[in-house]
Amino acid sequence: MIFVSDAEDDITAVPEKVKRGFGFDLRTVQEGQMPERAFPFEGSRANEIMKLNEQHDGDIYRCVYTAKFEKAVYVLHVFQRKSNSGIATPRKESTLCTRVWRRQKTTTKSVLARRNKA
């Protein structure tokens, strides 16, 4: 499991029950299975970016991750959902997740390209 950008700090800020729920589901992903609570992230193509939802004390938390890269699950962002428009992910959070995904995708491709040349 690789935490990208500030994701590791983000996950330490959520309640313990939420961390355990995300941890269980991310372990399931590492084992090559899809957790029941995993859904495609808004705007994601071919399930490249997935999200987990966890409720606690009336609040909803999301863990955004990808398992499309070789040998690891990448946690892109963890946040408490605060939307004024129903169940939609706030635009700020959605934009951040997409930006982190693109950066990680570019980084991973260049690392793999260097490995293949060696």
C-alpha positions as CSV (number, residue, x, y, z in Angstrom):
1,M,0.0,0.0,0.0
2,I,1.3,3.4,-1.0
3,F,-0.1,6.6,0.3
4,V,0.2,9.4,-2.3
5,S,0.6,13.1,-1.5
6,D,-1.1,13.9,1.9
7,A,-3.2,10.7,2.0
8,E,-1.4,9.3,5.0
9,D,-1.9,12.4,7.0
10,D,-5.5,12.5,5.9
11,I,-6.2,9.0,7.1
12,T,-4.7,9.6,10.5
13,A,-7.2,12.5,11.0
14,V,-10.4,10.3,10.6
15,P,-12.0,8.5,13.5
16,E,-10.6,5.1,14.5
17,K,-13.7,3.2,13.4
18,V,-13.4,4.8,9.9
19,K,-9.7,3.9,9.7
20,R,-10.5,0.2,10.5
21,G,-13.2,0.1,7.9
22,F,-11.0,1.6,5.2
23,G,-8.1,-0.7,6.3
24,F,-10.2,-3.8,6.0
25,D,-11.5,-2.8,2.5
26,L,-8.0,-1.8,1.3
27,R,-6.6,-5.2,2.5
28,T,-9.4,-6.8,0.4
29,V,-8.2,-4.8,-2.6
30,Q,-4.6,-5.9,-2.0
31,E,-5.8,-9.5,-2.1
32,G,-7.2,-8.9,-5.6
33,Q,-10.9,-8.6,-4.6
34,M,-13.4,-5.8,-4.8
35,P,-14.9,-4.7,-1.5
36,E,-18.7,-4.4,-1.4
37,R,-18.4,-0.7,-0.5
38,A,-16.1,0.2,-3.4
39,F,-17.6,2.3,-6.2
40,P,-16.1,4.1,-9.2
41,F,-15.1,7.6,-8.4
42,E,-16.9,10.4,-10.2
43,G,-15.5,10.9,-13.7
44,S,-13.3,7.8,-13.6
45,R,-13.0,5.7,-16.7
46,A,-12.8,1.9,-16.6
47,N,-12.8,2.0,-12.8
48,E,-9.3,3.5,-12.7
49,I,-10.1,5.5,-9.6
50,M,-12.3,3.9,-6.9
51,K,-13.8,5.2,-3.7
52,L,-14.8,3.7,-0.4
53,N,-17.5,5.2,1.8
54,E,-17.6,4.9,5.6
55,Q,-20.2,6.4,7.9
56,H,-19.6,7.5,11.5
57,D,-21.7,9.6,13.8
58,G,-23.8,11.0,10.9
59,D,-20.7,11.9,8.9
60,I,-19.5,10.3,5.7
61,Y,-15.9,9.7,4.9
62,R,-14.3,8.7,1.6
63,C,-11.1,7.0,0.7
64,V,-10.1,7.4,-2.9
65,Y,-7.7,4.8,-4.3
66,T,-6.4,3.1,-7.4
67,A,-5.3,-0.5,-7.9
68,K,-4.5,0.0,-11.6
69,F,-0.7,0.1,-11.1
70,E,1.7,-2.7,-10.8
71,K,2.1,-4.4,-7.4
72,A,0.5,-1.8,-5.2
73,V,-2.7,-0.1,-4.1
74,Y,-2.3,3.6,-4.1
75,V,-4.4,5.7,-1.7
76,L,-4.9,9.0,-3.4
77,H,-6.9,11.0,-0.8
78,V,-9.1,10.5,2.3
79,F,-11.6,13.1,3.4
80,Q,-14.9,13.8,5.1
81,R,-17.6,14.4,2.6
82,K,-19.2,17.9,2.9
83,S,-21.4,18.5,-0.1
84,N,-24.1,21.1,-0.6
85,S,-25.5,19.1,-3.5
86,G,-26.7,15.8,-2.2
87,I,-24.4,12.8,-2.4
88,A,-22.0,14.3,-4.9
89,T,-18.3,14.7,-4.0
90,P,-17.5,18.4,-3.6
91,R,-15.7,19.8,-6.7
92,K,-12.6,20.7,-4.7
93,E,-12.1,17.1,-3.5
94,S,-12.9,15.7,-6.9
95,T,-10.4,17.9,-8.6
96,L,-7.7,17.1,-6.1
97,C,-8.3,13.4,-6.5
98,T,-8.1,13.6,-10.3
99,R,-4.9,15.7,-10.1
100,V,-3.2,13.3,-7.7
101,W,-4.3,10.4,-9.9
102,R,-2.8,12.0,-13.1
103,R,0.5,12.8,-11.3
104,Q,0.8,9.3,-10.0
105,K,0.0,7.8,-13.3
106,T,2.7,9.8,-15.0
107,T,5.2,9.0,-12.3
108,T,4.5,5.3,-12.4
109,K,4.8,5.2,-16.2
110,S,8.2,6.9,-16.1
111,V,9.5,4.5,-13.4
112,L,8.4,1.5,-15.3
113,A,9.9,2.8,-18.5
114,R,13.3,3.3,-16.7
115,R,13.1,-0.2,-15.3
116,N,12.4,-1.7,-18.7
117,K,15.5,0.1,-20.2
118,A,17.8,-1.3,-17.5
